[in-house]
Structures are given as structure tokens and as C-alpha cells.
């Protein structure tokens, strides 16, 4: 009924237990689960929006790294530290 991976097995187990309790209380409702980590989108505009948003955040974060390295080198120069 479920594979050996806990990522897939736990949702199936919760589904079986939940539906068993619903049947026990004579409910006609059922609970459905799926084990996809992220919902799949078919909209190409949404995919490009997410891509460009993540890219812009990464570029903004990456622009902060060179000054960090430069300040580290400057501090090393001030205290006259050397590497072995």
C-alpha cells in the first residue's frame, strides 16, 4: 500500500486512519491525500515570475559578498596577520 520511504508512507497511514475514523462515525466524507512536495503549476507565467524573483534575490544577496571579503582582507592588513 505504501513504499518503504517514510515520506510516502506517513501520509498514506494518516489517510487510512482518518478515513477509518470517518467510517466509524458514519460519515460520508472522505479525506484524500497526495505526497507531492510542491503543487505542480501549468502556468508558464507563474513559473517565470518565480524564477525571476528568486534570481533577483540571489543577485542582491551575491552583491554583498565581495565587500565582506574585502573588509576581511582589510582587517587582516591592519593587524598584520599572515597565513602559514
C-alpha positions as a Markdown table, in Angstrom:
| # | Residue | x | y | z |
|---|---|---|---|---|
| 1 | Unk | 0.0 | 0.0 | 0.0 |
| 2 | Unk | 2.9 | 2.4 | 0.6 |
| 3 | Unk | 6.5 | 2.3 | -0.3 |
| 4 | Unk | 9.3 | 1.9 | 2.2 |
| 5 | Unk | 10.2 | 5.6 | 2.2 |
| 6 | Unk | 8.8 | 7.4 | 5.2 |
| 7 | Unk | 8.0 | 10.5 | 3.1 |
| 8 | Unk | 5.4 | 8.5 | 1.2 |
| 9 | Unk | 4.3 | 6.1 | 3.9 |
| 10 | Unk | 3.3 | 8.6 | 6.6 |
| 11 | Unk | 0.6 | 10.4 | 4.5 |
| 12 | Unk | -0.9 | 7.1 | 3.4 |
| 13 | Unk | -1.0 | 5.9 | 7.0 |
| 14 | Unk | -2.7 | 9.1 | 8.2 |
| 15 | Unk | -5.2 | 8.8 | 5.3 |
| 16 | Unk | -6.1 | 5.2 | 6.3 |
| 17 | Unk | -6.5 | 6.1 | 9.9 |
| 18 | Unk | -8.5 | 9.3 | 9.2 |
| 19 | Unk | -10.9 | 7.5 | 6.8 |
| 20 | Unk | -11.3 | 4.7 | 9.3 |
| 21 | Unk | -12.4 | 7.1 | 11.9 |
| 22 | Unk | -14.8 | 8.8 | 9.5 |
| 23 | Unk | -16.4 | 5.4 | 8.6 |
| 24 | Unk | -16.6 | 4.6 | 12.3 |
| 25 | Unk | -18.7 | 7.7 | 12.9 |
| 26 | Unk | -20.9 | 7.0 | 9.8 |
| 27 | Unk | -19.7 | 10.0 | 7.8 |
| 28 | Unk | -20.0 | 10.1 | 4.1 |
| 29 | Unk | -17.0 | 12.4 | 3.7 |
| 30 | Unk | -13.6 | 11.1 | 2.7 |
| 31 | Unk | -10.1 | 12.5 | 3.1 |
| 32 | Unk | -7.7 | 12.4 | 0.1 |
| 33 | Unk | -4.0 | 12.9 | 0.4 |
| 34 | Unk | -1.1 | 13.2 | -2.0 |
| 35 | Unk | 2.6 | 13.1 | -1.4 |
| 36 | Unk | 3.8 | 15.7 | -3.9 |
| 37 | Unk | 6.2 | 18.1 | -2.1 |
| 38 | Unk | 5.1 | 21.1 | -4.2 |
| 39 | Unk | 1.9 | 21.5 | -6.2 |
| 40 | Unk | 2.5 | 21.4 | -9.9 |
| 41 | Unk | 1.7 | 24.5 | -11.9 |
| 42 | Unk | 1.0 | 24.5 | -15.6 |
| 43 | Unk | 1.0 | 28.3 | -15.9 |
| 44 | Unk | 4.3 | 29.4 | -17.6 |
| 45 | Unk | 3.9 | 33.0 | -16.5 |
| 46 | Unk | 3.9 | 31.9 | -12.8 |
| 47 | Unk | 7.0 | 29.8 | -13.4 |
| 48 | Unk | 8.9 | 32.6 | -15.0 |
| 49 | Unk | 7.7 | 35.0 | -12.2 |
| 50 | Unk | 9.0 | 32.6 | -9.5 |
| 51 | Unk | 12.3 | 32.1 | -11.4 |
| 52 | Unk | 13.0 | 35.9 | -11.9 |
| 53 | Unk | 12.0 | 36.6 | -8.3 |
| 54 | Unk | 14.4 | 34.0 | -6.9 |
| 55 | Unk | 17.1 | 35.2 | -9.4 |
| 56 | Unk | 16.8 | 38.8 | -8.2 |
| 57 | Unk | 17.0 | 37.8 | -4.6 |
| 58 | Unk | 20.1 | 35.7 | -5.3 |
| 59 | Unk | 21.7 | 38.6 | -7.2 |
| 60 | Unk | 21.0 | 41.0 | -4.4 |
| 61 | Unk | 22.5 | 38.6 | -1.8 |
| 62 | Unk | 25.5 | 37.8 | -4.0 |
| 63 | Unk | 26.3 | 41.5 | -4.4 |
| 64 | Unk | 27.0 | 41.6 | -0.6 |
| 65 | Unk | 29.8 | 39.0 | -0.6 |
| 66 | Unk | 32.7 | 40.9 | -2.3 |
| 67 | Unk | 32.6 | 43.8 | 0.3 |
| 68 | Unk | 32.6 | 41.2 | 3.0 |
| 69 | Unk | 35.8 | 39.6 | 1.6 |
| 70 | Unk | 37.4 | 43.0 | 1.1 |
| 71 | Unk | 36.7 | 44.0 | 4.7 |
| 72 | Unk | 38.2 | 40.8 | 5.9 |
| 73 | Unk | 41.3 | 41.4 | 3.9 |
| 74 | Unk | 41.5 | 45.0 | 5.2 |
| 75 | Unk | 41.2 | 43.9 | 8.8 |
| 76 | Unk | 44.0 | 41.3 | 8.2 |
| 77 | Unk | 46.2 | 44.0 | 6.7 |
| 78 | Unk | 45.6 | 46.3 | 9.7 |
| 79 | Unk | 46.6 | 43.7 | 12.3 |
| 80 | Unk | 49.4 | 42.4 | 10.0 |
| 81 | Unk | 48.2 | 38.8 | 10.1 |
| 82 | Unk | 49.7 | 36.2 | 7.8 |
| 83 | Unk | 48.7 | 32.7 | 6.9 |
| 84 | Unk | 51.0 | 29.8 | 7.5 |
